Amino acid sequence: MRFDDIICSNAQIRGLERSIYTDKVIQSLIFEGQPGTGKKTIANIYINALMCISEKEKPCGVCSGCRLFSSGNHPDIFEIDKGRKKSVGVEEIKNLVRQAVIRPNESNRKVFLIHDAHLMTAQAQNALLKLIEEPPKYLSIILLCENIRPLLETIISRCTIIPMPYLSVNSIISALSKKGISGTSAEIAAQSANGSMGKAEAIATDAEYLKRRDELLEILLTAQNSKTEAYSRATEKKDKLSDMIMHWQSFIRDAILFKGGEIDNIENVDKIIKIEKYADKFSRDELISQLEAVCDAEKRMYYNAQSTMILDNLMAVI
Ligand SMILES: [Zn+2]
């Protein structure tokens, strides 16, 4: 892939591309964005361009640097991944720092790529900080993270931060159509993806996604007639609680949007009749209370509250 392939590129990404052709390559970079927003894709294009030894457009795709990059075995690229662990530990970072003094072999530059950098322990960050403060001239340190907040201020202040571009619903729909995905499933995926192409693609290519959503939404609609029936169905789907909360949130938000006449922003575009019925049944304030209860349930899940307790609380409001 090349820089031209990036959907919705922005000034910062174009600046990054230009920097490759100068002797002012940015040494410490953070790509920040939620999963599926293109951090890895853009970082890979950038790293490939850094490894490219062509005098013309980078990455050229044919030089020895590009070929080594594509093989996944470029000796000047070092990647750290938390793997199955919950965090990126200090030992991994220390090993990386030890590699820094060795000059690149094949290319003019050496790259350290740290995935899930927001999950580095404080010790790991401190070990990295020394390197970020005074990196060897040939080294580029690239951090991929969902959110920069967990990073030390001293790291953030020494890095150039590239936030991932937020993709509009229309640009996701057009990107999906280039991949052969169109129609209602593309529209629902684009509306539900929160600006993330990766998420949209995952939704649109998952044949069971809509079926699972329908089953979970049906529980919310059943609750309007029989709370006991809804409660028992929800208990059966306890292992899907996180998806249930996500779809309920989205449906109730749609009902609020419908009431306010903002039909264009509705996520569940194929459920418009049910959304209308639901919106008619409740006042705006009641819908907002419902949405707050569902958001609260999401928070409780995050703090590992028991699923039966979460369901009890939800059913009291829905
Ligand atoms: Zn090349």
Residues whose N, C-alpha, C, O or C-beta is under 5 A from the ligand:
A	BS01	ZN	C52 I53 S54 P59 C60 G61 V62 C63 C66
